[in-house]
Amino acid sequence: MSRSKVLPLFVFIDACGWEIIRDDSFAVAFAPGRRRLESVFGYSSACVPSILSGRWPAEHGNWCYFVYDPEGSPFRFLRPLRHLPAALTSRRIFRRWLSRVVKARLKFEGYFDLYNMPFRYISLFDFSEKRSPLQPGGMNQGTNIFDFLGGRGIRYHVSDPAQSEAVNSARLVSAMEEGGIDFAFLYWPELDGLLHRVGNQSGEIPRRLRAYERAIEGLLRVAQAHYEEVRLYIFGDHGMANCDELLDLQAIIAPLPLKMGKDYAVVYDSTMARFWFFNERARELVAAALQQVPQGRILPGEELEELGCLFPDRRFGELIFLVREGVLIVPSHMGERPIRAMHGYHPSEKHSFAALLTNQPSISEDITAIPDVYRLMAHDAQLAWEANRSSTVAERGVGVSPAPFSATSSSVYAEKMRTDPDT
């Protein structure tokens, strides 16, 4: 059996940040090209859709998970759970189980987790990711790389995040051995969870990087046996900062002479708090209180616009308070207990930058931020399809129709449900 000509192989390692690999020899032997990429403000709920669509959050409509929308909330049936003891409802194992039940009932296709959202207020909110960005038609607004590939008949393989890294790697091996794909997207989430648990200085991190090296080397051997050229890209969506300071922001806001749900609504994420106001008094009191918190600041609209995160309808929050790198809001609506490291800080912070590694001799200078990875994917996929199609036509002497793509994804980031408090 002859080899196909080209395979672009994109390996997405969640939380593969520039500071994580900057002084490490990770993948130098087979991907010597290295570049620091600016990330997107927000969590993986914003970063991953930006990579897959080539656009910023305000353009593709995916940013944070919970949004204030009492009229459209699908969670009203959960309000009776507010009467259960917190000793039960705050347990992570209970929340994970309930999240799976709720996801199935609501037929959500993307990643879903109730996290630590209080059942007393859950009916005030909607969840923003109901579809999977790893599927065609998965964006809140516009298209993604899988729409691009499917629309052009480009045969591809994409990981199923409900499966383990080992299973997804094995499935990719099978797809490459069959030789019927022009593009491969492999998703590995476990580094993210490990960093949350142990921090970025733990000896477990270089050991995990060595394991990834061995795995990628194995994938390359298979790919090179079935393709004449393998265009390898290894990249992350953000880095990870150690959390050395804890901030109980709820203890500052709760004593104000205001009532949640009547005067304001808020979601406390791990690195930011997002407020909606129902009267000017609430806006003034909350803003005044936040201005006295030295661990963070209120982001002005002009800055949010520069970051690509200013939404005209303010559905993700009218006021965004962001803490500085290394501070963790805890307890929060994401979790009650501290974790060792976190992401979701300002993109200019040291540990926010992502890494891009490749075996290609050069990368265009305009590839500077994680949404730019989309252009690499689209360009190389088109290149591979044209090369592989011409090769097949030359071999058979007849025209060929594209084979069905391999899209085995179900819910986005399901593997991370067990590890990442903010995804």
N, C-alpha and C positions, 0 to 999 in steps of 0.2 A: 504493500500500500504506500503510495507516494505521500509526501508531506505537503500540508498546506503552506502557503508562503508566510503569512504574518498573523501573530496573535498579540494584541495589546492586553497585558495582564495588570490590572489595577488592584493593589492590595491595600485595603483601608484598615489601618490599625488604630482603633479608637484611643485617643489621648496620646498618640505618638507626637509629643511636642518637641520643639526645637531644643529646649533645654534638657530634655530627656536623652537625646542622642548626640548633642553637640560635641561632647567630649568622649563619646563612646565610638567604637569602631563598627557599630551596627551596620551590617550589609555593605560595607565598603568594598568587599571582595567582588560582589556582583552588581552593586548599584552605587558606583562611586560618586555620581552626581548628587549634590546635596544643596538644598535651598531652604531658607526660612520663609514661611508664609504667614501673612497676617490672618488671624482668625476672624470670626464674626462675633459680635457682642451677643451673648446669650449662651444657652446650654446646647447640648447636642440636638435638641428639638429645633434649634435654629441653624446650627452648623451643618448637619447632615443634609437637610433640604437645600441649603445654599450650595453645597458641593454638587448635589445631584441635578440642580436646575441652572447653576451658573448665575444666580441672582441673589440679591440681598433680602433680608426678611421682609422689609416693607413692600418688596416686589412680588415675592412668592407667597406671603401671607402666613408663614409658619414662624412662630417665635417662641413664646412660653406656652405651657400646656393649659393652665386654668385661666379663664377669662370671665369677667363679670357679665352675666346674662341671665337674670332670673326668669325672664319670659321664655328663653329657649333652653333652659337647663333640663337635661335628661335625668337628673339625679334626685328628683323629688321623692321617689320611692325609698331613698336611703335615709330620709330624715328621722324615721322612728328609731334608727340606730343610735340617736343621740341619748337615748335613755339607758343604753347599756353602759356598764362600768368601764371607765377609761383603762383599767387594768387589762381589759380584753381588747377594746377597740384601738388602743395605741400600740398593740403588739404587731411587729412587722410581719410575723407569720400569718396573723389574721388578715392583715391588710393585703398581703399577696394573694391569699386564697380568695378574698372578696373581690379583688381586682379582676381575677380571672372570671369569676361568676358574672360580674357587671359587664365586662367586655363582651362576653358571649351573649348576654341578654340584649345589649345595645347594638350588637353586630358591628363593633368598631374593628376596623381592619389594620389600623396602625398600632403603634406602641400605646399601651394604656396602663396607668398605675394611679391608684387613689392616694398614694403616699400617706401623708399625715393630715390631709384636709379634714377639718372638724365637721362631723356629721350635722352639727347644729346649724352650720352655714352652707353645707354642700349644695343645697338647692338654689343658691344664689349664683352658681357658676356653671359654665359649660366647659367642655374639653375641646381644644382646638385641633387636635390631630385625630381625625376619624378614619382617614385613609392612610395607606402605607406609601411613603415617598420612595420605597424600593420597588414600586410597581408602576406600570403605565397609568396615567390618570391619578397619581397619588398626591399631587400638590394641591394646596388650598387655592392657589392661583397659578395659572400657566402650566407649562409642561416641564418634564424632567428628561434625563438622559435616556430613560427606558421608552418614553414616548418617541424620542428621536430615533432610537434604534429600531423599534417596532415599525415606525412609519416608513422607514427605508428598507425594511426587510433584512436588516443586519442581524445575523444570528448571534445570540448572546447567552451567557450564563451568569446568574446572580445568586449570591448566598441567601439562604433562608435563616434569618436571625433567631428563629425559634429553635434552631439546631445548634449543637456545640461547634466550636472551631474545628475539631477533628472531623466531625461529620461533614461540615461544609467543605473542608479541604479535600476529603475523599470524593465528594460529589464533583468537585472541580476536576480532580484527576480523571474521573470517568468521562467527563465531558470533553476533556482534552484528548484522551485516548480515542474517543469516537471521531475526533477531528471535525466535528460539525459546527464549531462556533467560530465567530470572527472577533469576539470581545468577551472578556471575563472580568467580573467584579467580585472580589472576595472580601468579606467583612469579618474582622476579628475584633471582638469587644472586650476581651478579658483583661487587657492591660489597664483599661480604664478602671475596672472594678478593683484590681490589685492596687493601683495607685491610691484610690480612695481609702483603702484599708491600711496600707503600710507607709504611704508617703513617697516622695520622690527621691529620698536619700537611702532607702532600704536596699540591702544587698539582693533582695528578691527581684529588683527591677532589671539589673544586668543579666541575671539568670534567665528571666523571661525573654529578654532580647536575644540571648543565645539560642533559646528554644525556637524563637521565631526565625532566626537565621537558618537553622537546620531545616525547618519546615519549608521555607521559601526555596532553599537549595533543592529540596526534593521536588517541589513543584516545577522548578526550572528544568530539572532533568527530564521530567515527563514532557513538558512543553517543547523543549528543544528536540525531543525525539519525534515530535509530530508536526512541528512548524519550523520553517527555515529561519524565521526571525521572531524573537520574543521581545516585545517592547514593554519593559517592566517599570512600573511606578509603584512606590510604597509611600503612603502618606497618612497623616493624621488630621484631626479636625481642631484640636486644641492641645495645650499642655496641661499641667497640673501643678498647683501651688500648695505647699504645706500650710495647714491651718494652725497658726500659733496663737491666735486670739479669738475668743468666743464673745459674741454679742447677743444679748437677750433684748432684741428690739421690741418684742411684744410687751415687755415690762415697762418700756418707755411710753408706748402708745396707749395701752389699755387704761391707765389711770386718767387719761384726759376725759373731760366732761362731755364725752361723745358716745354714741351707741353704734356698734358694728351692725350694718344692715339698715340702719335708719339714717345715720349721718354720713357714713362712709362704708366702703368695702375695701378689703385688702387681701392680697396673697403674699405671704412671706416665703420667698424662695430662699435658697441657701446663701446667695450673695447679693440679693436685691429684694426690696419690698415694692410692690406695685399697688397704688391706691386709686380708688375712684371716689369722687365726692358728690354729695347730694345737697350741700349748702355751702356758702362761702365761709361760714364760721368754722366748719370742719376743715376746710382747706387751709385756712389760716392757722388754726391750732396745730394741725399735724405738721405743716411745713415749719412752723416755729420750733416745734419739738425736735424735728429731724435736723434742723440747722445747728442744734446744740450737741449733736452726736459726732464726735471727732473721728470715728472709724469709717465714715463715709460721707457722701454728698448727694444732693439732688441733681440729677442730670437735666440741663436745660434742653428745650426743644431743638435748638440749633445743633447741639451736639448729637442728640439722638438722630437727627436728620443726616448728619455727616456719617454716622455709623450705620445708616441704612435701616434704622429701627424706629422711625417716627411714623406712626399709623394715624391717618387723618381722623378716623373715628375713635381713636384712643381706646380701642377694645382691649388692649393688653395693659392699660393703665394710664391714668391722667398724670400721675406723678410717679417717677421712677427714682428710688433711692438706692444707690449702689455703694457697697462697701469696698474698701481698698483691698488689694491682694494680700492674702494671708489671714483675713478676718472671715469667720464663719458665723452666720446668723443661726443661732440655736438656742432654744427650740424654734423650729420653723414649721411651715406646712409641708415641708419635705421630709422632716425627721425630728425626733425628740432628742437624739443623742449625738454627740460630736463624732466626726470622722477625721481621719488624719490629713486628708488633702482634698482640694476642691478646685473646680474650674468655674467659668462663668463670670470672671472679672472683666475689667475694661480691656479691650483688645491691645492696648498699648503696654499693658503690664508684662513684665519679663516672662512669666510662665504661661502667657496666653498664646504665644506663637506656635504654630504647627510646623511640622517638618515634611519635606518632599524629597524623596530619594529615587534615583533612576539609573538605568543602564544606558540611557541615551547620551550621546556626546555633548548635547547642548539643549537648553530649554529657552524658549523665547523670553526676553527680558520683561515682557508684560505679564508673565505669570508670577504674581506677587501676593495673592490672597487666595484663601481656600475656594471661593466661587470660581476662580480661574481654572481649577482642576477640570471643570466641566468642558472647557474648550479643548484641553488635552484629550479627554475621553472622546469627544465628538470627532475631533480631527483624526485620531488614530483608529477609531472604529471605522470611519469612512475609508481611510487608507487601506485597512486590512480587508474590508469587504470587497473593494475594487481589485486588490491584488489576488485575493483568494478566488474571486469569481472568474477573473481572467485566466487564472491557473486551471480552474475546473473546466472552463470552456475550451481551453487549448487541449486539455487531456482528452475530453470526450468528443470535441468537435461539434458540440450542440449547445444550445442555450440551457440555462439552469434556473430553477425557481428557488428562492431562499427557503432553507429548512426552518421549521418552527423554532422559536427561541426557547431557551431553558430558563424559565423564571420560577424558581421554587420558593420565592419569598412569601411569607404570610404576614405576621405582625412585626412592625419595625421595632427593633431593639428588645425583643422579648428576652433574649439572653441577659440583657442588662437589668431586667426587672429584679434580679437577685442581688445586684451589686451596686448599681449607680443610684444614689438618692436624688439626683436631679436630672439625670440623663442629658 
